[in-house]
């Protein structure tokens, strides 16, 4: 790692950062809002995005700076096990094709802004809605923090901020500046800012991957040499565990872990609030259907990106923190100017999802905590103002998280977030197809899944941590190591089904369903479907038709 500042790379990085900052502020004039004082406009971009904007927005939302850094870092550290991210992003798209169009339709019909809005309307339960909202906010916070970790990794490799002995303010000043700019243009432009910036972000990432996958192997002697050197490195002993460092091909012992992690991650990905926020910003259900068929192109990119982990080993990259492996590979292998382009791709790849995540978390708080429990008569303008302020507080929380806690803690809390968010699947996806599940049973299943998943993850140790050291543990009754989130999800579903039978038998109150079967297939042009009415107005209109 260089001791000084890479001036050329830093200049290129700053150029792109200034460019996207200007785009972020100008986005407020892009697709000018008809009513700036509504969450539909600030938090969902007026629900007006077409196929290409939605594709770039979802891609920028799901394939983050952390993905850019962490997936190849996992390959660098442990080998083929890190490839689980590739099959799960393939599995997820046929899955979401079955339910996202239904969620879009019913949300546009009733003016729902969040998943909790839908859960409350479907099951008539503010308690269940609150549970989904709190889970979404908890799971999103460390995810935002990890985007800042991605920016920090790039700044460290460029030599910006000084060494470990530098005054903390000087050391973290570049990150504070990036955070302040992100907060400012998100506050002013809402979802339009990351939607516009996503075009630059994805273009840079595709460019960097295309160059890296050709240029770096040529410099390293080809893929045969790369895989040979990686295989030799993995056969070495990890001093922390006394076991081999990893493997080029996954062993039989890790197959359950690999499969359950891939499946559980696929089920969880579109439970995250930011995924749903990007989805609901589209202008029609057909846009969603097209995007589920096009988004696998990003999985192709992800597979190529993962190979960078092998290249980092073959290039002799040595770092104490695996998250620095790929930025350091770029620093070592690329000319300074193109290393700056690569660093800009990672940095902007952090800004886009961080903005969407903070907006999504703010919308959850505003709609499902502030409006439901604190100020039920809040006007659309008040909702928007609260959401803007909360989006700033969420970013501040993530920044404090990054600056005060060890980075491995942030990573493990993000893994815990995946376990948590998966427990909202029965209420959200189940509710889109059936109302058979009882609302109290869903709440109990959620609680059991959350407790089991948290306790199980707490008991996982690693060479560096006594608790929350990973996301896999022995599956009860099977005896194989598997993803804790998927095990907790199965327990959740079993409890929900069992209690539903009991509660239906005793005729427990089921709550009022404000949706109708035709709402789940409605499109933007259908009679009665509005993309501009606030939730209260839409609900009133629906009530009048019953």
C-alpha positions as CSV (number, residue, x, y, z in Angstrom):
1,X,0.0,0.0,0.0
2,X,1.4,3.4,-0.9
3,X,2.5,5.7,1.9
4,X,1.6,8.9,0.1
5,X,-1.4,10.3,-1.7
6,X,-2.0,9.0,-5.3
7,X,-2.5,12.5,-6.7
8,X,-3.6,11.5,-10.2
9,X,-6.1,8.9,-8.9
10,X,-7.4,11.4,-6.4
11,X,-7.9,14.1,-9.0
12,X,-10.0,11.7,-11.2
13,X,-11.9,10.6,-8.2
14,X,-12.7,14.2,-7.2
15,X,-13.8,15.0,-10.8
16,X,-16.4,12.3,-10.8
17,X,-17.5,13.1,-7.2
18,X,-18.1,16.7,-8.2
19,X,-19.9,15.6,-11.3
20,X,-22.4,13.4,-9.4
21,X,-22.8,16.0,-6.7
22,X,-23.9,18.5,-9.4
23,X,-26.2,15.9,-10.8
24,X,-27.6,15.2,-7.4
25,X,-28.7,18.8,-6.9
26,X,-29.9,19.2,-10.5
27,X,-32.1,16.1,-10.1
28,X,-34.6,18.2,-8.2
29,X,-35.4,19.8,-11.6
30,X,-35.4,16.5,-13.5
31,X,-39.0,15.3,-14.0
32,X,-40.2,18.3,-12.0
33,X,-42.6,17.3,-9.2
34,X,-46.2,18.2,-9.6
35,X,-46.5,18.4,-5.8
36,X,-43.1,18.7,-4.0
37,X,-44.8,18.3,-0.6
38,X,-45.7,14.6,-0.8
39,X,-43.9,11.4,-0.2
40,X,-44.9,10.1,-3.6
41,X,-42.7,12.8,-5.1
42,X,-39.8,13.1,-2.7
43,X,-39.6,9.4,-1.6
44,X,-40.8,7.6,-4.8
45,X,-39.8,10.0,-7.6
46,X,-43.5,10.6,-8.4
47,X,-43.9,6.9,-9.2
48,X,-42.9,7.9,-12.8
49,X,-39.8,6.0,-13.7
50,X,-39.8,3.9,-16.9
51,X,-38.0,0.7,-17.7
52,X,-34.4,2.1,-18.1
53,X,-34.5,4.5,-15.2
54,X,-35.9,1.7,-13.0
55,X,-33.3,-0.8,-14.3
56,X,-30.4,1.6,-13.4
57,X,-32.0,2.5,-10.1
58,X,-32.6,-1.1,-9.0
59,X,-29.1,-2.0,-10.2
60,X,-27.6,0.9,-8.3
61,X,-29.6,0.0,-5.3
62,X,-28.8,-3.8,-5.2
63,X,-25.3,-3.9,-6.5
64,X,-23.6,-1.6,-4.0
65,X,-20.1,-0.5,-3.2
66,X,-20.1,-3.1,-0.5
67,X,-20.9,-5.7,-3.2
68,X,-18.0,-4.3,-5.3
69,X,-15.6,-4.6,-2.3
70,X,-17.0,-7.6,-0.3
71,X,-17.8,-10.3,-2.9
72,X,-14.2,-10.5,-4.3
73,X,-12.9,-9.9,-0.8
74,X,-14.7,-13.1,0.3
75,X,-13.1,-14.9,-2.6
76,X,-9.7,-13.4,-1.7
77,X,-10.1,-14.6,1.9
78,X,-11.7,-18.0,1.6
79,X,-12.1,-19.1,-2.0
80,X,-15.1,-20.5,-3.8
81,X,-17.5,-20.1,-0.8
82,X,-17.6,-16.4,-1.6
83,X,-19.4,-17.2,-4.9
84,X,-22.7,-17.8,-3.1
85,X,-23.6,-14.2,-4.1
86,X,-23.7,-15.2,-7.8
87,X,-26.4,-18.0,-7.6
88,X,-28.5,-16.0,-5.1
89,X,-28.8,-13.1,-7.5
90,X,-29.9,-15.5,-10.2
91,X,-32.5,-17.2,-8.0
92,X,-34.0,-13.9,-6.8
93,X,-35.3,-12.7,-10.2
94,X,-37.8,-15.6,-11.0
95,X,-38.9,-15.3,-7.4
96,X,-39.6,-11.6,-7.5
97,X,-41.3,-11.9,-10.9
98,X,-44.1,-13.8,-9.0
99,X,-44.8,-11.1,-6.4
100,X,-43.4,-7.7,-7.2
101,X,-46.0,-6.8,-9.9
102,X,-48.7,-7.7,-7.4
103,X,-47.1,-5.5,-4.7
104,X,-46.8,-2.6,-7.3
105,X,-50.4,-2.9,-8.3
106,X,-51.9,-2.9,-4.8
107,X,-49.5,-0.1,-3.7
108,X,-50.5,2.1,-6.6
109,X,-54.1,1.4,-6.1
110,X,-54.1,2.4,-2.4
111,X,-51.1,4.9,-2.4
112,X,-48.9,2.6,-0.3
113,X,-45.4,4.0,0.1
114,X,-43.8,1.2,2.2
115,X,-44.2,-2.5,2.8
116,X,-45.6,-1.7,6.2
117,X,-48.4,0.3,4.6
118,X,-49.4,-2.8,2.7
119,X,-49.2,-5.1,5.7
120,X,-51.4,-2.7,7.8
121,X,-54.0,-2.4,5.0
122,X,-54.0,-6.2,4.2
123,X,-54.3,-7.5,7.7
124,X,-55.7,-4.5,9.6
125,X,-52.9,-4.6,12.1
126,X,-50.8,-1.7,13.2
127,X,-48.8,-4.0,15.5
128,X,-47.7,-6.2,12.6
129,X,-47.1,-3.1,10.5
130,X,-44.9,-1.6,13.3
131,X,-43.0,-4.9,13.5
132,X,-42.2,-4.9,9.8
133,X,-41.2,-1.2,9.9
134,X,-38.9,-1.5,12.9
135,X,-37.3,-4.6,11.3
136,X,-36.7,-2.7,8.1
137,X,-35.1,0.2,9.8
138,X,-32.9,-2.0,12.0
139,X,-31.7,-4.0,9.0
140,X,-31.0,-1.0,6.9
141,X,-28.9,1.0,9.3
142,X,-25.8,-1.3,9.2
143,X,-26.3,-1.6,5.4
144,X,-25.9,2.1,5.0
145,X,-22.9,2.0,7.3
146,X,-21.2,-0.5,5.0
147,X,-21.6,1.8,2.0
148,X,-19.5,4.3,4.0
149,X,-17.0,1.5,4.8
150,X,-16.7,1.1,1.0
151,X,-15.9,4.8,0.5
152,X,-13.4,4.7,3.4
153,X,-11.6,1.7,1.9
154,X,-11.1,3.6,-1.3
155,X,-9.9,6.7,0.5
156,X,-7.4,4.6,2.6
157,X,-5.9,3.1,-0.5
158,X,-5.5,6.5,-2.2
159,X,-3.7,7.7,0.9
160,X,-6.3,10.3,1.8
161,X,-6.7,11.3,5.5
162,X,-3.3,10.2,6.8
163,X,-2.3,7.2,8.8
164,X,-3.6,5.6,11.9
165,X,-1.8,8.1,14.1
166,X,-3.3,11.1,12.4
167,X,-5.8,13.3,14.3
168,X,-9.2,11.6,14.0
169,X,-10.8,14.7,12.5
170,X,-8.2,15.1,9.7
171,X,-8.3,11.3,9.1
172,X,-12.0,11.2,8.7
173,X,-12.5,14.6,7.1
174,X,-12.9,13.2,3.5
175,X,-15.6,10.8,4.6
176,X,-17.3,13.6,6.5
177,X,-17.3,15.8,3.4
178,X,-18.7,12.9,1.2
179,X,-21.4,12.3,3.9
180,X,-22.3,16.0,4.0
181,X,-22.7,16.2,0.3
182,X,-24.8,13.0,0.1
183,X,-27.0,14.2,2.9
184,X,-27.6,17.6,1.2
185,X,-28.6,16.5,-2.2
186,X,-30.7,13.6,-0.9
187,X,-32.6,16.1,1.3
188,X,-33.2,18.5,-1.6
189,X,-33.9,16.0,-4.5
190,X,-35.2,12.9,-2.8
191,X,-35.2,9.7,-4.9
192,X,-34.6,11.6,-8.1
193,X,-30.9,12.2,-7.1
194,X,-29.8,8.5,-6.8
195,X,-32.0,7.6,-9.9
196,X,-30.0,10.1,-12.0
197,X,-26.6,9.3,-10.5
198,X,-27.2,5.6,-11.0
199,X,-26.6,6.1,-14.7
200,X,-23.0,7.3,-14.0
201,X,-22.4,4.7,-11.3
202,X,-23.4,1.7,-13.4
203,X,-21.6,2.9,-16.5
204,X,-18.4,3.3,-14.6
205,X,-18.8,-0.1,-12.9
206,X,-19.4,-1.9,-16.2
207,X,-16.4,-0.1,-17.8
208,X,-14.1,-1.0,-14.9
209,X,-15.2,-4.7,-14.8
210,X,-14.8,-5.0,-18.6
211,X,-11.3,-3.5,-18.5
212,X,-10.2,-5.4,-15.4
213,X,-11.3,-8.8,-16.6
214,X,-9.2,-8.4,-19.8
215,X,-6.3,-6.2,-18.7
216,X,-5.4,-7.7,-15.3
217,X,-5.2,-11.4,-16.6
218,X,-3.0,-10.2,-19.4
219,X,-0.6,-8.7,-16.9
220,X,-0.7,-11.7,-14.7
221,X,-0.1,-14.3,-17.4
222,X,-3.6,-15.5,-18.0
223,X,-6.3,-17.3,-16.0
224,X,-4.4,-20.5,-15.9
225,X,-1.7,-18.8,-13.9
226,X,-4.2,-16.9,-11.8
227,X,-6.1,-20.1,-10.7
228,X,-2.8,-22.0,-10.1
229,X,-1.5,-19.3,-7.8
230,X,-4.9,-19.0,-6.0
231,X,-5.0,-22.8,-5.5
232,X,-1.5,-22.8,-4.0
233,X,-2.4,-19.9,-1.7
234,X,-5.6,-21.6,-0.5
235,X,-3.7,-24.7,0.4
236,X,-1.7,-22.7,2.9
237,X,-2.6,-22.7,6.6
238,X,-4.6,-19.8,8.1
239,X,-2.7,-18.9,11.3
240,X,-5.9,-17.8,13.1
241,X,-7.6,-21.2,12.6
242,X,-4.9,-23.7,11.9
243,X,-7.0,-24.9,8.9
244,X,-6.4,-24.4,5.2
245,X,-7.1,-20.8,4.1
246,X,-9.8,-21.8,1.7
247,X,-10.4,-23.8,-1.5
248,X,-10.7,-23.2,-5.2
249,X,-13.6,-25.6,-5.4
250,X,-16.1,-25.9,-2.5
251,X,-15.8,-29.0,-0.4
252,X,-18.6,-31.3,0.6
253,X,-18.6,-30.1,4.1
254,X,-19.6,-26.6,3.0
255,X,-22.4,-27.5,0.6
256,X,-25.3,-27.0,3.0
257,X,-23.9,-23.6,4.1
258,X,-23.4,-22.5,0.5
259,X,-26.9,-23.6,-0.6
260,X,-28.8,-22.3,2.4
261,X,-26.9,-19.0,2.3
262,X,-27.7,-18.6,-1.4
263,X,-31.4,-19.4,-0.9
264,X,-31.9,-17.4,2.2
265,X,-30.2,-14.4,0.7
266,X,-32.4,-14.6,-2.4
267,X,-35.5,-14.7,-0.2
268,X,-34.3,-11.7,1.8
269,X,-33.0,-9.4,-0.9
270,X,-36.4,-7.8,-1.9
271,X,-37.6,-7.6,1.7
272,X,-35.2,-4.8,2.3
273,X,-37.0,-1.4,2.3
274,X,-34.6,0.2,-0.3
275,X,-35.4,-2.6,-2.8
276,X,-39.1,-2.0,-2.5
277,X,-38.7,1.8,-2.6
278,X,-36.9,1.5,-6.0
279,X,-39.6,-0.9,-7.2
280,X,-42.6,1.3,-6.3
281,X,-41.0,4.3,-8.0
282,X,-41.7,2.7,-11.4
283,X,-44.7,3.9,-13.5
284,X,-46.4,0.6,-14.3
285,X,-46.4,-3.1,-13.4
286,X,-45.1,-3.9,-16.9
287,X,-41.9,-2.0,-16.0
288,X,-41.4,-4.3,-13.1
289,X,-41.9,-7.4,-15.2
290,X,-39.4,-6.2,-17.8
291,X,-36.9,-5.4,-15.1
292,X,-37.0,-8.8,-13.5
293,X,-36.0,-10.3,-16.9
294,X,-33.2,-7.7,-17.5
295,X,-31.6,-7.5,-14.1
296,X,-29.8,-10.9,-14.3
297,X,-27.3,-9.0,-16.6
298,X,-26.0,-7.6,-13.3
299,X,-25.4,-11.2,-12.1
300,X,-23.1,-11.7,-15.1
301,X,-21.2,-8.7,-14.0
302,X,-21.1,-10.0,-10.4
303,X,-19.6,-13.3,-11.6
304,X,-16.8,-11.5,-13.4
305,X,-16.4,-9.2,-10.4
306,X,-15.9,-12.2,-8.1
307,X,-12.9,-13.3,-10.1
308,X,-11.1,-10.2,-9.0
309,X,-10.6,-12.0,-5.7
310,X,-8.4,-14.7,-7.4
311,X,-6.6,-11.9,-9.3
312,X,-5.7,-10.2,-6.0
313,X,-4.1,-13.3,-4.7
314,X,-2.2,-13.9,-8.0
315,X,-1.0,-10.3,-8.0
316,X,0.5,-10.8,-4.5
317,X,-1.8,-8.3,-2.8
318,X,-1.2,-8.4,1.0
319,X,-3.7,-6.5,3.2
320,X,-4.6,-6.8,6.9
321,X,-8.2,-6.0,6.1
322,X,-9.7,-8.1,3.3
323,X,-12.0,-5.2,2.3
324,X,-9.0,-3.3,1.0
325,X,-7.9,-6.2,-1.3
326,X,-9.7,-5.0,-4.5
327,X,-9.0,-1.3,-4.2
328,X,-5.4,-2.2,-3.6
329,X,-5.4,-4.5,-6.6
330,X,-6.6,-1.6,-8.8
331,X,-4.0,0.7,-7.3
332,X,-1.2,-1.9,-8.1
333,X,-2.3,-3.0,-11.5
334,X,-4.0,0.0,-13.3
335,X,-2.4,3.2,-14.5
336,X,-3.0,6.0,-11.9
337,X,-5.7,7.7,-14.0
338,X,-7.7,4.5,-14.5
339,X,-7.3,3.5,-10.9
340,X,-9.0,6.9,-10.2
341,X,-11.9,5.8,-12.5
342,X,-12.2,2.5,-10.6
343,X,-12.1,4.2,-7.2
344,X,-14.8,6.6,-8.4
345,X,-17.0,3.6,-9.5
346,X,-16.7,2.2,-6.0
347,X,-17.3,5.6,-4.3
348,X,-20.3,6.4,-6.4
349,X,-21.5,2.9,-6.0
350,X,-21.7,3.7,-2.3
351,X,-23.5,7.0,-2.7
352,X,-26.4,5.7,-4.8
353,X,-27.6,2.9,-2.4
354,X,-26.9,4.9,0.7
355,X,-29.2,7.6,-0.5
356,X,-32.0,5.1,-1.4
357,X,-31.6,3.2,1.9
358,X,-31.8,6.4,4.0
359,X,-35.0,7.5,2.0
360,X,-36.5,4.0,2.5
361,X,-35.8,4.0,6.2
362,X,-37.2,7.5,6.6
363,X,-40.4,6.6,4.8
364,X,-40.9,3.7,7.1
365,X,-40.5,5.9,10.2
366,X,-42.7,8.6,8.8
367,X,-45.6,6.4,7.5
368,X,-45.6,3.6,10.0
369,X,-44.4,5.1,13.3
370,X,-44.9,8.9,13.1
371,X,-48.2,8.9,11.3
372,X,-49.6,5.7,12.8
373,X,-48.7,6.3,16.4
374,X,-47.5,9.9,16.9
375,X,-49.5,12.2,14.6
376,X,-52.3,10.4,12.8
377,X,-53.6,13.7,11.3
378,X,-50.2,14.6,9.7
379,X,-50.6,16.3,6.3
380,X,-48.7,15.1,3.2
381,X,-46.4,18.2,3.6
382,X,-45.7,17.3,7.2
383,X,-45.0,13.7,6.3
384,X,-42.5,14.8,3.7
385,X,-40.7,17.2,6.1
386,X,-40.4,14.5,8.7
387,X,-39.1,12.0,6.2
388,X,-36.5,14.5,5.0
389,X,-35.2,15.1,8.5
390,X,-35.2,11.4,9.4
391,X,-33.2,10.6,6.3
392,X,-30.5,12.9,7.6
393,X,-30.6,11.3,11.1
394,X,-30.3,7.9,9.6
395,X,-27.2,8.9,7.7
396,X,-25.8,10.5,10.9
397,X,-26.4,7.2,12.7
398,X,-24.7,5.2,10.0
399,X,-21.7,7.6,10.0
400,X,-21.3,7.4,13.8
401,X,-21.5,3.6,13.5
402,X,-18.6,3.6,11.0
403,X,-16.4,6.1,12.9
404,X,-16.8,4.5,16.3
405,X,-17.0,0.8,15.8
406,X,-14.7,-1.8,14.3
407,X,-15.4,-2.5,10.6
408,X,-15.9,-6.2,11.2
409,X,-18.7,-5.4,13.7
410,X,-20.4,-3.4,10.9
411,X,-20.1,-6.3,8.6
412,X,-21.5,-8.8,11.1
413,X,-24.4,-6.5,12.0
414,X,-25.2,-6.4,8.3
415,X,-25.3,-10.2,8.3
416,X,-27.6,-10.0,11.3
417,X,-29.8,-7.5,9.3
418,X,-30.2,-10.2,6.6
419,X,-31.4,-12.7,9.2
420,X,-33.9,-10.1,10.6
421,X,-35.3,-8.8,7.3
422,X,-36.1,-12.4,6.2
423,X,-38.6,-12.7,9.0
424,X,-40.9,-10.2,7.3
425,X,-41.3,-12.5,4.3
426,X,-44.4,-14.4,5.5
427,X,-46.4,-11.2,6.2
428,X,-45.4,-9.4,3.0
429,X,-45.2,-12.1,0.3
430,X,-47.7,-14.4,2.0
431,X,-50.1,-11.5,2.2
432,X,-49.8,-10.7,-1.5
433,X,-51.3,-14.1,-2.3
434,X,-53.5,-15.1,0.6
435,X,-55.1,-13.8,3.7
436,X,-55.3,-17.2,5.3
437,X,-52.5,-16.4,7.8
438,X,-53.9,-14.8,10.9
439,X,-52.4,-11.4,11.8
440,X,-51.5,-12.5,15.4
441,X,-49.9,-15.7,14.1
442,X,-47.8,-13.7,11.7
443,X,-46.7,-11.4,14.5
444,X,-45.9,-14.3,16.8
445,X,-44.0,-16.1,14.0
446,X,-42.0,-12.9,13.3
447,X,-41.1,-12.6,17.0
448,X,-40.0,-16.2,17.3
449,X,-37.9,-15.9,14.1
450,X,-36.3,-12.7,15.3
451,X,-35.4,-14.1,18.7
452,X,-34.1,-17.4,17.4
453,X,-32.1,-15.8,14.7
454,X,-30.6,-13.1,17.0
455,X,-29.7,-15.6,19.8
456,X,-28.3,-18.1,17.3
457,X,-26.1,-15.4,15.6
458,X,-25.0,-14.2,19.0
459,X,-23.6,-17.6,19.8
460,X,-21.4,-17.8,16.7
461,X,-17.7,-17.1,17.4
462,X,-14.9,-16.4,15.0
463,X,-11.1,-16.1,15.4
464,X,-11.5,-12.4,16.0
465,X,-14.9,-12.2,17.7
466,X,-16.6,-14.0,20.5
467,X,-20.2,-13.1,19.4
468,X,-21.8,-12.4,16.0
469,X,-18.8,-13.9,14.3
470,X,-20.8,-15.2,11.3
471,X,-24.2,-16.1,10.0
472,X,-24.1,-20.0,9.8
473,X,-24.7,-22.6,12.5
474,X,-25.8,-26.2,12.9
475,X,-29.4,-26.7,11.7
476,X,-31.5,-28.4,14.4
477,X,-32.7,-31.8,13.4
478,X,-30.4,-32.0,10.4
479,X,-27.0,-31.6,11.9
480,X,-25.5,-29.7,9.0
481,X,-24.1,-26.2,9.1
482,X,-26.5,-23.8,7.4
483,X,-27.6,-20.2,7.2
484,X,-29.2,-19.0,10.4
485,X,-31.6,-16.7,8.6
486,X,-33.2,-19.6,6.6
487,X,-33.5,-21.7,9.7
488,X,-35.2,-18.9,11.6
489,X,-37.5,-18.3,8.6
490,X,-38.6,-22.0,8.7
491,X,-39.3,-21.7,12.4
492,X,-41.2,-18.5,11.7
493,X,-43.4,-20.2,9.1
494,X,-44.1,-23.3,11.3
495,X,-45.2,-21.1,14.2
496,X,-47.3,-18.9,11.9
497,X,-49.1,-21.9,10.4
498,X,-49.7,-23.7,13.7
499,X,-51.0,-20.5,15.5
500,X,-53.2,-19.7,12.5
501,X,-55.0,-23.0,12.9
502,X,-55.5,-22.3,16.6
503,X,-56.6,-18.7,16.2
504,X,-59.1,-19.6,13.4
505,X,-60.5,-22.4,15.5
506,X,-61.2,-20.0,18.4
507,X,-62.5,-17.4,15.9
508,X,-60.0,-14.7,17.0
509,X,-60.7,-11.3,15.3
510,X,-59.0,-11.1,11.9
511,X,-58.9,-7.4,11.2
512,X,-60.2,-5.6,8.2
513,X,-58.7,-6.1,4.7
514,X,-59.0,-2.9,2.8
515,X,-57.8,-4.5,-0.5
516,X,-59.8,-6.4,-3.1
517,X,-58.7,-9.2,-5.5
518,X,-58.6,-7.0,-8.5
519,X,-56.3,-4.5,-6.8
520,X,-53.4,-7.0,-7.2
521,X,-53.5,-7.0,-11.0
522,X,-54.4,-3.3,-11.6
523,X,-52.2,-1.2,-13.8
524,X,-51.6,2.6,-13.9
525,X,-54.0,3.2,-16.7
526,X,-56.9,1.2,-15.1
527,X,-59.9,3.1,-13.7
528,X,-59.5,4.0,-10.0
529,X,-55.7,3.7,-9.9
530,X,-53.9,6.8,-8.9
531,X,-50.2,7.4,-8.5
532,X,-50.6,10.9,-7.0
533,X,-53.1,10.6,-4.2
534,X,-51.7,10.4,-0.6
535,X,-52.6,7.3,1.4
536,X,-55.5,8.8,3.3
537,X,-57.2,10.0,0.1
538,X,-56.7,6.7,-1.6
539,X,-58.1,4.8,1.3
540,X,-61.1,7.0,1.5
541,X,-61.8,6.5,-2.2
542,X,-61.5,2.7,-1.7
543,X,-63.8,2.8,1.3
544,X,-66.4,4.6,-0.8
545,X,-66.5,1.8,-3.4
546,X,-67.0,-1.1,-0.9
